Amino acid sequence: MLKFFNRINNFIRNLLLDDVDKDYGRPLPYHRKFGSVERQKNDIKQKRVKEREEQSRGF
């Protein structure tokens, strides 16, 4: 009985999630900018500007 349910489960997963196991070949669209050097540099610059602003305010 368990084998039967596993077969049904695999069949349905293969039908609905056919493209999940395929290799996309490049970074996923929502991860494209995740590791870009320009973004990292910009984030560091923004962080430094904010820190300077906070330090220059004083008490």
PQR file with spaces between the fields and no chain letter, atoms N, CA, C, O and H, PARSE charges and radii, in Angstrom:
ATOM       1  N    MET     1       0.822   -1.196    0.000 -0.4000 1.5000
ATOM       2  CA   MET     1       0.000    0.000    0.000 -0.0000 2.0000
ATOM       3  C    MET     1       0.867    1.261    0.000  0.5500 1.7000
ATOM       4  O    MET     1       0.565    2.232   -0.694 -0.5500 1.4000
ATOM       5  N    LEU     2       1.933    1.235    0.775 -0.4000 1.5000
ATOM       6  CA   LEU     2       2.829    2.379    0.848 -0.0000 2.0000
ATOM       7  C    LEU     2       3.512    2.632   -0.497  0.5500 1.7000
ATOM       8  O    LEU     2       3.691    3.781   -0.900 -0.5500 1.4000
ATOM       9  H    LEU     2       2.179    0.447    1.339  0.4000 1.0000
ATOM      10  N    LYS     3       3.890    1.563   -1.183 -0.4000 1.5000
ATOM      11  CA   LYS     3       4.502    1.703   -2.507 -0.0000 2.0000
ATOM      12  C    LYS     3       3.540    2.367   -3.486  0.5500 1.7000
ATOM      13  O    LYS     3       3.940    3.187   -4.313 -0.5500 1.4000
ATOM      14  H    LYS     3       3.745    0.629   -0.855  0.4000 1.0000
ATOM      15  N    PHE     4       2.266    1.998   -3.377 -0.4000 1.5000
ATOM      16  CA   PHE     4       1.252    2.573   -4.248 -0.0000 2.0000
ATOM      17  C    PHE     4       1.145    4.086   -4.030  0.5500 1.7000
ATOM      18  O    PHE     4       1.113    4.855   -4.990 -0.5500 1.4000
ATOM      19  H    PHE     4       1.942    1.332   -2.705  0.4000 1.0000
ATOM      20  N    PHE     5       1.089    4.504   -2.772 -0.4000 1.5000
ATOM      21  CA   PHE     5       0.993    5.927   -2.466 -0.0000 2.0000
ATOM      22  C    PHE     5       2.261    6.677   -2.882  0.5500 1.7000
ATOM      23  O    PHE     5       2.184    7.822   -3.329 -0.5500 1.4000
ATOM      24  H    PHE     5       1.114    3.879   -1.992  0.4000 1.0000
ATOM      25  N    ASN     6       3.410    6.047   -2.739 -0.4000 1.5000
ATOM      26  CA   ASN     6       4.654    6.673   -3.197 -0.0000 2.0000
ATOM      27  C    ASN     6       4.653    6.871   -4.711  0.5500 1.7000
ATOM      28  O    ASN     6       5.121    7.895   -5.209 -0.5500 1.4000
ATOM      29  H    ASN     6       3.473    5.117   -2.375  0.4000 1.0000
ATOM      30  N    ARG     7       4.132    5.902   -5.429 -0.4000 1.5000
ATOM      31  CA   ARG     7       4.057    6.023   -6.889 -0.0000 2.0000
ATOM      32  C    ARG     7       3.107    7.149   -7.295  0.5500 1.7000
ATOM      33  O    ARG     7       3.416    7.935   -8.191 -0.5500 1.4000
ATOM      34  H    ARG     7       3.752    5.070   -5.024  0.4000 1.0000
ATOM      35  N    ILE     8       1.961    7.224   -6.637 -0.4000 1.5000
ATOM      36  CA   ILE     8       1.006    8.301   -6.930 -0.0000 2.0000
ATOM      37  C    ILE     8       1.632    9.656   -6.596  0.5500 1.7000
ATOM      38  O    ILE     8       1.513   10.613   -7.362 -0.5500 1.4000
ATOM      39  H    ILE     8       1.711    6.586   -5.909  0.4000 1.0000
ATOM      40  N    ASN     9       2.289    9.722   -5.459 -0.4000 1.5000
ATOM      41  CA   ASN     9       2.939   10.967   -5.044 -0.0000 2.0000
ATOM      42  C    ASN     9       4.003   11.387   -6.059  0.5500 1.7000
ATOM      43  O    ASN     9       4.065   12.556   -6.439 -0.5500 1.4000
ATOM      44  H    ASN     9       2.385    8.945   -4.837  0.4000 1.0000
ATOM      45  N    ASN    10       4.826   10.458   -6.493 -0.4000 1.5000
ATOM      46  CA   ASN    10       5.858   10.765   -7.482 -0.0000 2.0000
ATOM      47  C    ASN    10       5.245   11.197   -8.814  0.5500 1.7000
ATOM      48  O    ASN    10       5.754   12.107   -9.469 -0.5500 1.4000
ATOM      49  H    ASN    10       4.775    9.508   -6.185  0.4000 1.0000
ATOM      50  N    PHE    11       4.179   10.561   -9.203 -0.4000 1.5000
ATOM      51  CA   PHE    11       3.518   10.919  -10.454 -0.0000 2.0000
ATOM      52  C    PHE    11       2.983   12.354  -10.399  0.5500 1.7000
ATOM      53  O    PHE    11       3.190   13.135  -11.327 -0.5500 1.4000
ATOM      54  H    PHE    11       3.765    9.822   -8.671  0.4000 1.0000
ATOM      55  N    ILE    12       2.306   12.685   -9.323 -0.4000 1.5000
ATOM      56  CA   ILE    12       1.738   14.034   -9.174 -0.0000 2.0000
ATOM      57  C    ILE    12       2.848   15.076   -9.075  0.5500 1.7000
ATOM      58  O    ILE    12       2.746   16.147   -9.673 -0.5500 1.4000
ATOM      59  H    ILE    12       2.138   12.050   -8.569  0.4000 1.0000
ATOM      60  N    ARG    13       3.908   14.770   -8.327 -0.4000 1.5000
ATOM      61  CA   ARG    13       5.027   15.708   -8.227 -0.0000 2.0000
ATOM      62  C    ARG    13       5.674   15.936   -9.587  0.5500 1.7000
ATOM      63  O    ARG    13       6.029   17.066   -9.923 -0.5500 1.4000
ATOM      64  H    ARG    13       3.992   13.900   -7.841  0.4000 1.0000
ATOM      65  N    ASN    14       5.828   14.887  -10.362 -0.4000 1.5000
ATOM      66  CA   ASN    14       6.427   15.025  -11.691 -0.0000 2.0000
ATOM      67  C    ASN    14       5.531   15.839  -12.622  0.5500 1.7000
ATOM      68  O    ASN    14       6.029   16.565  -13.482 -0.5500 1.4000
ATOM      69  H    ASN    14       5.540   13.969  -10.089  0.4000 1.0000
ATOM      70  N    LEU    15       4.231   15.724  -12.460 -0.4000 1.5000
ATOM      71  CA   LEU    15       3.318   16.511  -13.286 -0.0000 2.0000
ATOM      72  C    LEU    15       3.365   17.991  -12.918  0.5500 1.7000
ATOM      73  O    LEU    15       3.499   18.852  -13.787 -0.5500 1.4000
ATOM      74  H    LEU    15       3.826   15.133  -11.761  0.4000 1.0000
ATOM      75  N    LEU    16       3.253   18.275  -11.624 -0.4000 1.5000
ATOM      76  CA   LEU    16       3.142   19.659  -11.169 -0.0000 2.0000
ATOM      77  C    LEU    16       4.487   20.370  -11.068  0.5500 1.7000
ATOM      78  O    LEU    16       4.573   21.570  -11.326 -0.5500 1.4000
ATOM      79  H    LEU    16       3.144   17.575  -10.918  0.4000 1.0000
ATOM      80  N    LEU    17       5.514   19.657  -10.703 -0.4000 1.5000
ATOM      81  CA   LEU    17       6.815   20.272  -10.450 -0.0000 2.0000
ATOM      82  C    LEU    17       7.862   19.816  -11.452  0.5500 1.7000
ATOM      83  O    LEU    17       8.998   19.517  -11.083 -0.5500 1.4000
ATOM      84  H    LEU    17       5.445   18.681  -10.493  0.4000 1.0000
ATOM      85  N    ASP    18       7.483   19.763  -12.699 -0.4000 1.5000
ATOM      86  CA   ASP    18       8.375   19.253  -13.734 -0.0000 2.0000
ATOM      87  C    ASP    18       9.635   20.104  -13.893  0.5500 1.7000
ATOM      88  O    ASP    18      10.720   19.559  -14.097 -0.5500 1.4000
ATOM      89  H    ASP    18       6.561   20.005  -12.999  0.4000 1.0000
ATOM      90  N    ASP    19       9.511   21.415  -13.805 -0.4000 1.5000
ATOM      91  CA   ASP    19      10.650   22.285  -14.061 -0.0000 2.0000
ATOM      92  C    ASP    19      11.499   22.566  -12.826  0.5500 1.7000
ATOM      93  O    ASP    19      12.474   23.312  -12.922 -0.5500 1.4000
ATOM      94  H    ASP    19       8.629   21.857  -13.640  0.4000 1.0000
ATOM      95  N    VAL    20      11.172   22.006  -11.689 -0.4000 1.5000
ATOM      96  CA   VAL    20      11.914   22.273  -10.451 -0.0000 2.0000
ATOM      97  C    VAL    20      13.324   21.708  -10.520  0.5500 1.7000
ATOM      98  O    VAL    20      14.268   22.355  -10.067 -0.5500 1.4000
ATOM      99  H    VAL    20      10.380   21.400  -11.610  0.4000 1.0000
ATOM     100  N    ASP    21      13.480   20.538  -11.067 -0.4000 1.5000
ATOM     101  CA   ASP    21      14.778   19.877  -11.087 -0.0000 2.0000
ATOM     102  C    ASP    21      15.655   20.299  -12.260  0.5500 1.7000
ATOM     103  O    ASP    21      16.804   19.867  -12.350 -0.5500 1.4000
ATOM     104  H    ASP    21      12.713   20.013  -11.435  0.4000 1.0000
ATOM     105  N    LYS    22      15.143   21.128  -13.155 -0.4000 1.5000
ATOM     106  CA   LYS    22      15.925   21.538  -14.308 -0.0000 2.0000
ATOM     107  C    LYS    22      16.952   22.591  -13.908  0.5500 1.7000
ATOM     108  O    LYS    22      16.700   23.412  -13.027 -0.5500 1.4000
ATOM     109  H    LYS    22      14.209   21.479  -13.082  0.4000 1.0000
ATOM     110  N    ASP    23      18.112   22.560  -14.562 -0.4000 1.5000
ATOM     111  CA   ASP    23      19.150   23.549  -14.317 -0.0000 2.0000
ATOM     112  C    ASP    23      18.798   24.823  -15.066  0.5500 1.7000
ATOM     113  O    ASP    23      18.554   24.785  -16.272 -0.5500 1.4000
ATOM     114  H    ASP    23      18.316   21.892  -15.278  0.4000 1.0000
ATOM     115  N    TYR    24      18.770   25.948  -14.367 -0.4000 1.5000
ATOM     116  CA   TYR    24      18.384   27.216  -14.971 -0.0000 2.0000
ATOM     117  C    TYR    24      19.499   27.781  -15.848  0.5500 1.7000
ATOM     118  O    TYR    24      19.226   28.459  -16.838 -0.5500 1.4000
ATOM     119  H    TYR    24      18.968   25.978  -13.387  0.4000 1.0000
ATOM     120  N    GLY    25      20.769   27.501  -15.485 -0.4000 1.5000
ATOM     121  CA   GLY    25      21.888   27.916  -16.316 -0.0000 2.0000
ATOM     122  C    GLY    25      22.469   29.264  -15.960  0.5500 1.7000
ATOM     123  O    GLY    25      23.554   29.602  -16.431 -0.5500 1.4000
ATOM     124  H    GLY    25      20.990   26.950  -14.680  0.4000 1.0000
ATOM     125  N    ARG    26      21.797   30.031  -15.158 -0.4000 1.5000
ATOM     126  CA   ARG    26      22.297   31.331  -14.690 -0.0000 2.0000
ATOM     127  C    ARG    26      21.603   31.645  -13.377  0.5500 1.7000
ATOM     128  O    ARG    26      20.687   30.921  -12.985 -0.5500 1.4000
ATOM     129  H    ARG    26      20.915   29.756  -14.775  0.4000 1.0000
ATOM     130  N    PRO    27      22.004   32.692  -12.691 -0.5600 1.5000
ATOM     131  CA   PRO    27      21.346   32.996  -11.419  0.2800 2.0000
ATOM     132  C    PRO    27      19.847   33.232  -11.608  0.5500 1.7000
ATOM     133  O    PRO    27      19.411   33.768  -12.627 -0.5500 1.4000
ATOM     134  N    LEU    28      19.092   32.833  -10.635 -0.4000 1.5000
ATOM     135  CA   LEU    28      17.651   33.037  -10.721 -0.0000 2.0000
ATOM     136  C    LEU    28      17.344   34.526  -10.758  0.5500 1.7000
ATOM     137  O    LEU    28      18.112   35.321  -10.216 -0.5500 1.4000
ATOM     138  H    LEU    28      19.445   32.398   -9.808  0.4000 1.0000
ATOM     139  N    PRO    29      16.250   34.920  -11.380 -0.5600 1.5000
ATOM     140  CA   PRO    29      15.950   36.346  -11.555  0.2800 2.0000
ATOM     141  C    PRO    29      15.917   37.119  -10.237  0.5500 1.7000
ATOM     142  O    PRO    29      16.349   38.271  -10.196 -0.5500 1.4000
ATOM     143  N    TYR    30      15.425   36.523   -9.183 -0.4000 1.5000
ATOM     144  CA   TYR    30      15.345   37.253   -7.918 -0.0000 2.0000
ATOM     145  C    TYR    30      16.654   37.211   -7.149  0.5500 1.7000
ATOM     146  O    TYR    30      16.746   37.813   -6.079 -0.5500 1.4000
ATOM     147  H    TYR    30      15.075   35.587   -9.216  0.4000 1.0000
ATOM     148  N    HIS    31      17.669   36.523   -7.654 -0.4000 1.5000
ATOM     149  CA   HIS    31      18.981   36.499   -6.999 -0.0000 2.0000
ATOM     150  C    HIS    31      20.056   37.185   -7.832  0.5500 1.7000
ATOM     151  O    HIS    31      21.226   37.176   -7.451 -0.5500 1.4000
ATOM     152  H    HIS    31      17.595   36.034   -8.523  0.4000 1.0000
ATOM     153  N    ARG    32      19.684   37.770   -8.944 -0.4000 1.5000
ATOM     154  CA   ARG    32      20.676   38.336   -9.855 -0.0000 2.0000
ATOM     155  C    ARG    32      21.524   39.403   -9.195  0.5500 1.7000
ATOM     156  O    ARG    32      22.746   39.395   -9.345 -0.5500 1.4000
ATOM     157  H    ARG    32      18.733   37.777   -9.253  0.4000 1.0000
ATOM     158  N    LYS    33      20.907   40.320   -8.467 -0.4000 1.5000
ATOM     159  CA   LYS    33      21.635   41.440   -7.871 -0.0000 2.0000
ATOM     160  C    LYS    33      22.169   41.097   -6.484  0.5500 1.7000
ATOM     161  O    LYS    33      22.819   41.922   -5.842 -0.5500 1.4000
ATOM     162  H    LYS    33      19.915   40.326   -8.345  0.4000 1.0000
ATOM     163  N    PHE    34      21.897   39.896   -6.030 -0.4000 1.5000
ATOM     164  CA   PHE    34      22.244   39.533   -4.659 -0.0000 2.0000
ATOM     165  C    PHE    34      23.733   39.639   -4.389  0.5500 1.7000
ATOM     166  O    PHE    34      24.130   40.159   -3.346 -0.5500 1.4000
ATOM     167  H    PHE    34      21.369   39.225   -6.552  0.4000 1.0000
ATOM     168  N    GLY    35      24.561   39.163   -5.292 -0.4000 1.5000
ATOM     169  CA   GLY    35      25.990   39.133   -5.032 -0.0000 2.0000
ATOM     170  C    GLY    35      26.789   40.121   -5.864  0.5500 1.7000
ATOM     171  O    GLY    35      28.009   39.989   -5.956 -0.5500 1.4000
ATOM     172  H    GLY    35      24.239   38.740   -6.139  0.4000 1.0000
ATOM     173  N    SER    36      26.134   41.113   -6.476 -0.4000 1.5000
ATOM     174  CA   SER    36      26.866   42.023   -7.344 -0.0000 2.0000
ATOM     175  C    SER    36      27.788   42.918   -6.522  0.5500 1.7000
ATOM     176  O    SER    36      27.427   43.369   -5.435 -0.5500 1.4000
ATOM     177  H    SER    36      25.143   41.219   -6.401  0.4000 1.0000
ATOM     178  N    VAL    37      28.958   43.164   -7.045 -0.4000 1.5000
ATOM     179  CA   VAL    37      29.970   43.958   -6.352 -0.0000 2.0000
ATOM     180  C    VAL    37      29.506   45.404   -6.213  0.5500 1.7000
ATOM     181  O    VAL    37      29.735   46.030   -5.178 -0.5500 1.4000
ATOM     182  H    VAL    37      29.252   42.797   -7.928  0.4000 1.0000
ATOM     183  N    GLU    38      28.860   45.939   -7.240 -0.4000 1.5000
ATOM     184  CA   GLU    38      28.389   47.320   -7.183 -0.0000 2.0000
ATOM     185  C    GLU    38      27.388   47.516   -6.049  0.5500 1.7000
ATOM     186  O    GLU    38      27.428   48.525   -5.344 -0.5500 1.4000
ATOM     187  H    GLU    38      28.674   45.431   -8.081  0.4000 1.0000
ATOM     188  N    ARG    39      26.510   46.566   -5.882 -0.4000 1.5000
ATOM     189  CA   ARG    39      25.508   46.681   -4.821 -0.0000 2.0000
ATOM     190  C    ARG    39      26.174   46.614   -3.455  0.5500 1.7000
ATOM     191  O    ARG    39      25.814   47.366   -2.548 -0.5500 1.4000
ATOM     192  H    ARG    39      26.478   45.746   -6.455  0.4000 1.0000
ATOM     193  N    GLN    40      27.139   45.722   -3.305 -0.4000 1.5000
ATOM     194  CA   GLN    40      27.844   45.616   -2.029 -0.0000 2.0000
ATOM     195  C    GLN    40      28.573   46.913   -1.707  0.5500 1.7000
ATOM     196  O    GLN    40      28.534   47.382   -0.569 -0.5500 1.4000
ATOM     197  H    GLN    40      27.431   45.112   -4.041  0.4000 1.0000
ATOM     198  N    LYS    41      29.241   47.500   -2.707 -0.4000 1.5000
ATOM     199  CA   LYS    41      29.955   48.762   -2.494 -0.0000 2.0000
ATOM     200  C    LYS    41      28.981   49.870   -2.131  0.5500 1.7000
ATOM     201  O    LYS    41      29.245   50.672   -1.235 -0.5500 1.4000
ATOM     202  H    LYS    41      29.272   47.120   -3.631  0.4000 1.0000
ATOM     203  N    ASN    42      27.866   49.911   -2.825 -0.4000 1.5000
ATOM     204  CA   ASN    42      26.858   50.933   -2.543 -0.0000 2.0000
ATOM     205  C    ASN    42      26.295   50.771   -1.133  0.5500 1.7000
ATOM     206  O    ASN    42      26.102   51.760   -0.426 -0.5500 1.4000
ATOM     207  H    ASN    42      27.651   49.259   -3.553  0.4000 1.0000
ATOM     208  N    ASP    43      26.034   49.546   -0.726 -0.4000 1.5000
ATOM     209  CA   ASP    43      25.528   49.301    0.626 -0.0000 2.0000
ATOM     210  C    ASP    43      26.522   49.756    1.680  0.5500 1.7000
ATOM     211  O    ASP    43      26.131   50.335    2.694 -0.5500 1.4000
ATOM     212  H    ASP    43      26.192   48.743   -1.301  0.4000 1.0000
ATOM     213  N    ILE    44      27.815   49.497    1.448 -0.4000 1.5000
ATOM     214  CA   ILE    44      28.852   49.902    2.405 -0.0000 2.0000
ATOM     215  C    ILE    44      28.931   51.422    2.469  0.5500 1.7000
ATOM     216  O    ILE    44      29.048   51.993    3.554 -0.5500 1.4000
ATOM     217  H    ILE    44      28.133   49.027    0.625  0.4000 1.0000
ATOM     218  N    LYS    45      28.866   52.084    1.306 -0.4000 1.5000
ATOM     219  CA   LYS    45      28.904   53.547    1.285 -0.0000 2.0000
ATOM     220  C    LYS    45      27.722   54.137    2.048  0.5500 1.7000
ATOM     221  O    LYS    45      27.887   55.070    2.833 -0.5500 1.4000
ATOM     222  H    LYS    45      28.771   51.620    0.425  0.4000 1.0000
ATOM     223  N    GLN    46      26.536   53.595    1.816 -0.4000 1.5000
ATOM     224  CA   GLN    46      25.346   54.087    2.514 -0.0000 2.0000
ATOM     225  C    GLN    46      25.464   53.885    4.018  0.5500 1.7000
ATOM     226  O    GLN    46      25.060   54.742    4.803 -0.5500 1.4000
ATOM     227  H    GLN    46      26.401   52.837    1.178  0.4000 1.0000
ATOM     228  N    LYS    47      26.012   52.759    4.405 -0.4000 1.5000
ATOM     229  CA   LYS    47      26.185   52.468    5.826 -0.0000 2.0000
ATOM     230  C    LYS    47      27.170   53.451    6.456  0.5500 1.7000
ATOM     231  O    LYS    47      26.938   53.944    7.560 -0.5500 1.4000
ATOM     232  H    LYS    47      26.340   52.063    3.767  0.4000 1.0000
ATOM     233  N    ARG    48      28.266   53.734    5.755 -0.4000 1.5000
ATOM     234  CA   ARG    48      29.255   54.694    6.270 -0.0000 2.0000
ATOM     235  C    ARG    48      28.671   56.090    6.375  0.5500 1.7000
ATOM     236  O    ARG    48      28.924   56.791    7.354 -0.5500 1.4000
ATOM     237  H    ARG    48      28.454   53.334    4.858  0.4000 1.0000
ATOM     238  N    VAL    49      27.893   56.506    5.383 -0.4000 1.5000
ATOM     239  CA   VAL    49      27.258   57.829    5.424 -0.0000 2.0000
ATOM     240  C    VAL    49      26.327   57.920    6.622  0.5500 1.7000
ATOM     241  O    VAL    49      26.312   58.930    7.325 -0.5500 1.4000
ATOM     242  H    VAL    49      27.687   55.936    4.587  0.4000 1.0000
ATOM     243  N    LYS    50      25.564   56.888    6.852 -0.4000 1.5000
ATOM     244  CA   LYS    50      24.635   56.889    7.990 -0.0000 2.0000
ATOM     245  C    LYS    50      25.390   56.927    9.309  0.5500 1.7000
ATOM     246  O    LYS    50      24.988   57.637   10.231 -0.5500 1.4000
ATOM     247  H    LYS    50      25.576   56.068    6.281  0.4000 1.0000
ATOM     248  N    GLU    51      26.488   56.167    9.411 -0.4000 1.5000
ATOM     249  CA   GLU    51      27.279   56.162   10.639 -0.0000 2.0000
ATOM     250  C    GLU    51      27.905   57.527   10.888  0.5500 1.7000
ATOM     251  O    GLU    51      27.918   57.995   12.027 -0.5500 1.4000
ATOM     252  H    GLU    51      26.814   55.591    8.662  0.4000 1.0000
ATOM     253  N    ARG    52      28.429   58.181    9.840 -0.4000 1.5000
ATOM     254  CA   ARG    52      29.020   59.515    9.982 -0.0000 2.0000
ATOM     255  C    ARG    52      27.973   60.516   10.450  0.5500 1.7000
ATOM     256  O    ARG    52      28.240   61.365   11.301 -0.5500 1.4000
ATOM     257  H    ARG    52      28.419   57.800    8.915  0.4000 1.0000
ATOM     258  N    GLU    53      26.768   60.401    9.874 -0.4000 1.5000
ATOM     259  CA   GLU    53      25.674   61.280   10.259 -0.0000 2.0000
ATOM     260  C    GLU    53      25.343   61.132   11.740  0.5500 1.7000
ATOM     261  O    GLU    53      25.178   62.121   12.454 -0.5500 1.4000
ATOM     262  H    GLU    53      26.551   59.712    9.183  0.4000 1.0000
ATOM     263  N    GLU    54      25.251   59.896   12.184 -0.4000 1.5000
ATOM     264  CA   GLU    54      24.913   59.634   13.584 -0.0000 2.0000
ATOM     265  C    GLU    54      26.038   60.111   14.519  0.5500 1.7000
ATOM     266  O    GLU    54      25.766   60.613   15.610 -0.5500 1.4000
ATOM     267  H    GLU    54      25.386   59.092   11.604  0.4000 1.0000
ATOM     268  N    GLN    55      27.284   59.954   14.096 -0.4000 1.5000
ATOM     269  CA   GLN    55      28.407   60.348   14.955 -0.0000 2.0000
ATOM     270  C    GLN    55      28.557   61.856   14.997  0.5500 1.7000
ATOM     271  O    GLN    55      29.003   62.392   16.011 -0.5500 1.4000
ATOM     272  H    GLN    55      27.505   59.546   13.211  0.4000 1.0000
ATOM     273  N    SER    56      28.201   62.556   13.934 -0.4000 1.5000
ATOM     274  CA   SER    56      28.367   63.997   13.891 -0.0000 2.0000
ATOM     275  C    SER    56      27.284   64.737   14.660  0.5500 1.7000
ATOM     276  O    SER    56      27.452   65.917   14.968 -0.5500 1.4000
ATOM     277  H    SER    56      27.839   62.120   13.110  0.4000 1.0000
ATOM     278  N    ARG    57      26.186   64.082   14.975 -0.4000 1.5000
ATOM     279  CA   ARG    57      25.096   64.703   15.726 -0.0000 2.0000
ATOM     280  C    ARG    57      25.506   65.054   17.146  0.5500 1.7000
ATOM     281  O    ARG    57      25.114   66.090   17.683 -0.5500 1.4000
ATOM     282  H    ARG    57      26.049   63.123   14.725  0.4000 1.0000
ATOM     283  N    GLY    58      26.289   64.191   17.734 -0.4000 1.5000
ATOM     284  CA   GLY    58      26.669   64.404   19.131 -0.0000 2.0000
ATOM     285  C    GLY    58      25.551   63.968   20.067  0.5500 1.7000
ATOM     286  O    GLY    58      24.674   63.186   19.701 -0.5500 1.4000
ATOM     287  H    GLY    58      26.608   63.349   17.298  0.4000 1.0000
ATOM     288  N    PHE    59      25.606   64.487   21.264 -0.4000 1.5000
ATOM     289  CA   PHE    59      24.621   64.070   22.265 -0.0000 2.0000
ATOM     290  C    PHE    59      23.423   64.933   22.231  0.5500 1.7000
ATOM     291  O    PHE    59      22.491   64.726   23.007 -0.5500 1.4000
ATOM     292  H    PHE    59      26.318   65.122   21.562  0.4000 1.0000
